[in-house]
């Protein structure tokens, strides 16, 4: 599906960042077992941010190798995580992949300190769609905020999984997330083996600004939906602190070199025979006057920074 592209600059309180292709072409993944949509927000969805950085890195650390786990992984979202609340009934539905019956409870720190809603579910053909209802007080709070970061705590077979999504007060879903104009998820190594490499964007700012960043690889299988891999494992990741400027991340330009040498994570080995689709995501926190300004976007799948020319590919397919 081709969506009309828009270009904009996201400027948190005077900080201008590299231009974004906010709407882009998301080509379909071939095959009947393709994901029904992109993965949506990364774990936490901006709800838990790092502490203000003290000292930025002086050098770019080496990337680390990783392997996507094989086999069934537990519950995972089947959509991009944009979930609308019906104001008339105060209900919403959440579709996810499952491997057995269980229960779901919903939490959001911005709406309440206690559970917002909970329900049991049955799992049929690896799929569940649970309908949840919130209180009138929570619905009113959500209407004032319009959209909040939320977490579905799924309990199945004695284990717990946390699925991040955005809960909004009805209306149309927000525009699809687009791509950072550089950085990318390289789908294979030079020999063509199924090994992914996540390359960080060279973030720019109008003036020297401390930033914290972290990258994720979201991967989808028909049996488990979307899951998230960080450098520490599933849903486990660290923030890296850098110094951004008009020419990019200072640490990526040693001695003022014009071409960046960015941080790269990988190789990430992909299991074969499981119809894996992978997507790269980068989060960034701009520290403006000591206060955090948060944003996330996808990165282009493949070796070329196509978003800068108005294009881009979302998925690596294995």
C-alpha positions as CSV (number, residue, x, y, z in Angstrom):
1,X,0.0,0.0,0.0
2,X,1.4,3.4,-1.0
3,X,0.8,6.2,1.5
4,X,1.4,9.8,0.6
5,X,4.6,10.8,2.1
6,X,5.1,13.8,4.4
7,X,8.3,15.3,5.6
8,X,8.8,17.2,8.8
9,X,11.4,18.1,11.5
10,X,10.7,17.1,15.0
11,X,11.9,19.9,17.2
12,X,11.7,19.4,21.0
13,X,11.9,22.9,22.5
14,X,14.2,24.3,19.9
15,X,16.2,21.1,19.1
16,X,15.9,20.1,15.4
17,X,16.6,16.5,14.6
18,X,17.4,14.8,11.3
19,X,14.4,15.0,9.0
20,X,11.8,12.1,9.2
21,X,9.8,10.5,6.5
22,X,6.7,10.3,8.8
23,X,4.6,8.4,6.3
24,X,6.3,5.9,4.0
25,X,5.8,2.8,2.0
26,X,5.5,-0.4,4.1
27,X,5.9,-3.1,1.5
28,X,4.1,-6.4,2.3
29,X,6.2,-9.4,3.3
30,X,5.6,-12.2,0.9
31,X,3.8,-15.4,2.0
32,X,0.6,-16.1,3.9
33,X,2.4,-16.0,7.3
34,X,3.5,-12.4,7.1
35,X,2.8,-10.1,10.0
36,X,-0.5,-8.2,9.9
37,X,1.3,-5.0,10.6
38,X,4.5,-3.4,12.0
39,X,5.5,-4.0,15.7
40,X,4.5,-0.6,17.1
41,X,6.2,1.0,20.2
42,X,9.2,-0.6,21.8
43,X,9.2,-2.0,25.3
44,X,8.1,0.7,27.8
45,X,6.8,3.0,25.0
46,X,8.7,6.0,26.4
47,X,7.1,5.4,29.9
48,X,10.4,4.6,31.6
49,X,13.2,6.9,30.6
50,X,16.9,6.8,31.7
51,X,18.4,9.1,34.2
52,X,20.0,12.3,32.8
53,X,23.4,11.4,31.4
54,X,26.5,12.4,33.2
55,X,29.4,11.9,30.8
56,X,28.9,10.9,27.2
57,X,30.9,8.0,25.7
58,X,34.3,9.0,24.5
59,X,34.5,6.1,22.0
60,X,32.1,4.0,20.1
61,X,32.0,0.6,21.8
62,X,32.1,-2.7,19.8
63,X,28.8,-4.4,18.9
64,X,27.9,-7.7,20.5
65,X,26.7,-10.9,18.8
66,X,23.3,-12.3,19.5
67,X,20.9,-15.0,18.3
68,X,17.1,-14.9,18.0
69,X,15.7,-17.8,20.1
70,X,14.1,-20.6,18.1
71,X,10.8,-22.3,18.8
72,X,7.7,-20.9,20.6
73,X,8.4,-17.7,22.4
74,X,5.3,-17.0,24.4
75,X,2.6,-14.3,23.7
76,X,3.3,-11.4,21.4
77,X,1.2,-8.6,19.8
78,X,-0.3,-9.1,16.4
79,X,-0.8,-5.4,15.5
80,X,1.1,-2.1,15.7
81,X,0.0,-1.5,19.2
82,X,-2.4,1.4,18.5
83,X,-5.5,0.5,20.5
84,X,-8.6,2.6,20.6
85,X,-11.1,2.8,23.6
86,X,-14.8,2.9,22.8
87,X,-16.1,5.8,24.8
88,X,-19.7,4.4,24.6
89,X,-18.8,1.1,26.2
90,X,-15.4,1.9,27.8
91,X,-14.0,-1.2,26.2
92,X,-11.1,-2.1,23.9
93,X,-9.8,-5.3,22.3
94,X,-6.2,-6.5,22.2
95,X,-5.2,-9.2,19.7
96,X,-2.1,-11.3,20.4
97,X,-0.5,-14.6,19.6
98,X,-0.8,-17.3,22.3
99,X,0.1,-20.9,23.1
100,X,-2.5,-21.7,25.7
101,X,-5.2,-20.2,27.9
102,X,-4.3,-17.5,30.4
103,X,-5.2,-14.0,31.7
104,X,-4.4,-10.4,30.8
105,X,-4.2,-7.4,33.1
106,X,-3.7,-3.8,31.8
107,X,-1.5,-1.2,33.5
108,X,-0.6,2.4,32.7
109,X,1.3,4.7,35.2
110,X,-0.3,7.7,33.6
111,X,-3.8,6.7,34.4
112,X,-3.7,4.7,37.6
113,X,-1.5,3.1,40.2
114,X,-3.6,-0.1,40.1
115,X,-4.7,-2.5,37.3
116,X,-6.9,-0.8,34.8
117,X,-8.7,-3.9,33.5
118,X,-8.3,-7.6,33.5
119,X,-9.7,-10.7,31.8
120,X,-9.1,-14.3,31.1
121,X,-8.7,-15.6,27.5
122,X,-8.9,-18.8,25.5
123,X,-6.3,-19.6,22.8
124,X,-7.5,-20.9,19.4
125,X,-5.1,-21.7,16.6
126,X,-2.4,-19.6,18.3
127,X,-4.6,-16.6,18.5
128,X,-6.5,-14.7,21.2
129,X,-8.5,-11.4,21.1
130,X,-9.4,-10.3,24.6
131,X,-12.0,-7.6,25.3
132,X,-11.3,-5.4,28.3
133,X,-13.3,-2.7,30.1
134,X,-12.1,0.2,32.2
135,X,-13.8,2.3,34.9
136,X,-15.5,5.6,34.1
137,X,-12.8,7.4,36.1
138,X,-10.1,5.8,34.0
139,X,-12.0,6.6,30.7
140,X,-12.2,10.3,31.7
141,X,-8.5,10.5,32.5
142,X,-7.7,8.9,29.2
143,X,-10.0,11.3,27.3
144,X,-8.1,14.2,28.9
145,X,-4.7,12.7,27.9
146,X,-6.0,11.3,24.5
147,X,-3.1,8.7,24.3
148,X,-1.0,7.0,26.9
149,X,1.6,4.2,27.1
150,X,0.1,1.0,28.4
151,X,1.3,-2.5,29.2
152,X,-0.6,-5.8,28.9
153,X,0.7,-8.3,31.5
154,X,-0.1,-11.7,30.0
155,X,0.1,-14.8,32.3
156,X,0.2,-18.1,30.6
157,X,1.4,-21.5,31.7
158,X,2.9,-20.1,34.9
159,X,4.9,-17.4,33.1
160,X,4.5,-13.7,32.6
161,X,5.0,-11.6,29.4
162,X,4.7,-7.8,29.1
163,X,3.4,-6.4,25.8
164,X,3.7,-2.6,25.3
165,X,1.0,-0.7,23.3
166,X,-0.6,2.7,23.0
167,X,-4.1,3.2,24.4
168,X,-6.1,6.1,23.0
169,X,-9.5,7.7,23.7
170,X,-11.3,6.6,20.6
171,X,-11.1,8.4,17.3
172,X,-8.8,7.5,14.4
173,X,-5.4,5.8,15.0
174,X,-2.4,8.1,14.6
175,X,-0.4,8.3,11.4
176,X,1.8,5.3,10.8
177,X,5.4,5.7,12.2
178,X,8.0,6.2,9.5
179,X,11.7,6.0,9.3
180,X,14.8,7.8,10.6
181,X,16.5,9.2,7.5
182,X,19.6,7.2,8.2
183,X,20.7,4.2,10.2
184,X,19.4,0.8,9.0
185,X,18.9,-2.9,9.7
186,X,21.2,-4.8,7.4
187,X,19.4,-8.1,6.6
188,X,22.4,-10.4,5.9
189,X,26.1,-10.4,6.2
190,X,28.4,-9.9,3.2
191,X,28.2,-13.6,2.4
192,X,24.4,-13.6,2.4
193,X,23.9,-15.5,5.6
194,X,20.9,-14.7,7.7
195,X,22.7,-12.4,10.2
196,X,21.2,-9.0,10.9
197,X,23.2,-5.9,11.8
198,X,21.5,-2.8,13.4
199,X,23.3,0.4,12.5
200,X,22.5,3.5,14.6
201,X,21.3,6.7,12.9
202,X,23.7,9.7,13.0
203,X,21.3,12.0,15.0
204,X,21.8,15.8,14.5
205,X,20.8,18.8,16.6
206,X,20.9,22.5,16.0
207,X,23.3,23.0,18.9
208,X,25.4,20.5,21.0
209,X,22.9,18.4,23.0
210,X,23.3,15.3,25.2
211,X,21.3,12.4,23.9
212,X,20.5,8.9,25.1
213,X,19.7,6.2,22.5
214,X,19.0,2.5,22.3
215,X,18.2,0.2,19.4
216,X,15.9,-2.8,19.2
217,X,15.2,-5.6,16.7
218,X,11.6,-6.6,16.7
219,X,10.9,-10.0,15.2
220,X,7.7,-11.8,14.3
221,X,6.8,-15.4,13.8
222,X,3.3,-16.8,13.1
223,X,3.3,-18.8,16.3
224,X,4.5,-16.0,18.7
225,X,3.6,-12.6,17.2
226,X,6.0,-9.7,17.8
227,X,8.9,-9.9,20.3
228,X,11.7,-7.5,21.1
229,X,15.4,-8.2,21.3
230,X,17.8,-5.8,23.0
231,X,21.5,-6.2,23.6
232,X,20.7,-7.8,27.0
233,X,18.2,-10.3,25.6
234,X,14.4,-10.2,25.1
235,X,13.0,-6.9,26.3
236,X,16.4,-6.1,28.0
237,X,18.4,-3.2,26.7
238,X,20.7,-0.4,27.7
239,X,20.8,3.3,26.9
240,X,24.0,4.7,25.3
241,X,24.9,8.4,26.0
242,X,26.3,10.5,23.2
243,X,26.9,14.1,22.2
244,X,24.8,15.2,19.2
245,X,25.5,18.4,17.1
246,X,24.6,19.9,13.8
247,X,27.1,17.4,12.1
248,X,25.8,14.3,13.9
249,X,26.9,12.2,16.9
250,X,30.3,13.6,17.8
251,X,31.7,10.1,18.7
252,X,30.8,8.9,15.2
253,X,33.0,11.6,13.6
254,X,36.5,11.2,15.2
255,X,38.7,14.2,14.5
256,X,35.8,15.8,12.6
257,X,35.6,13.0,9.9
258,X,32.8,13.9,7.5
259,X,31.6,10.3,7.1
260,X,30.2,8.7,10.3
261,X,31.5,5.5,11.8
262,X,28.3,4.6,13.8
263,X,27.6,2.1,16.5
264,X,26.6,-1.2,15.1
265,X,25.0,-4.1,16.9
266,X,25.5,-7.6,15.5
267,X,25.7,-10.1,14.0
268,X,22.3,-11.2,15.2
269,X,21.8,-14.8,13.9
270,X,18.3,-15.6,12.7
271,X,16.9,-19.1,13.1
272,X,15.9,-20.8,9.8
273,X,12.6,-22.3,8.9
274,X,10.4,-20.2,11.1
275,X,9.1,-17.5,8.7
276,X,10.9,-14.7,10.7
277,X,10.2,-11.0,9.8
278,X,12.5,-8.5,11.5
279,X,12.3,-4.8,12.0
280,X,14.8,-2.3,13.4
281,X,13.7,0.4,15.8
282,X,15.6,3.3,17.4
283,X,14.7,5.3,20.5
284,X,16.2,8.6,21.4
285,X,16.0,11.0,24.4
286,X,17.1,14.6,23.9
287,X,18.2,16.2,27.1
288,X,17.1,19.8,26.7
289,X,17.8,21.9,29.8
290,X,18.2,18.7,31.7
291,X,14.7,17.5,30.8
292,X,14.0,14.5,28.5
293,X,12.3,14.8,25.1
294,X,11.5,11.3,23.7
295,X,10.9,9.9,20.2
296,X,11.1,6.6,18.4
297,X,11.1,5.5,14.7
298,X,11.8,2.5,12.5
299,X,15.0,2.2,10.5
300,X,15.2,1.2,6.9
301,X,15.6,-2.6,6.3
302,X,18.5,-3.1,3.9
303,X,21.9,-1.5,3.3
304,X,20.8,1.7,1.7
305,X,19.4,4.7,3.6
306,X,16.4,5.0,1.3
307,X,14.2,7.1,3.6
308,X,16.4,10.1,2.9
309,X,15.2,9.9,-0.7
310,X,11.6,9.4,0.4
311,X,11.4,5.6,0.4
312,X,12.3,2.8,2.7
313,X,11.6,-0.9,3.5
314,X,10.3,-2.0,6.8
315,X,11.0,-5.8,7.0
316,X,13.9,-8.1,6.7
317,X,12.4,-11.6,5.8
318,X,14.0,-14.9,6.6
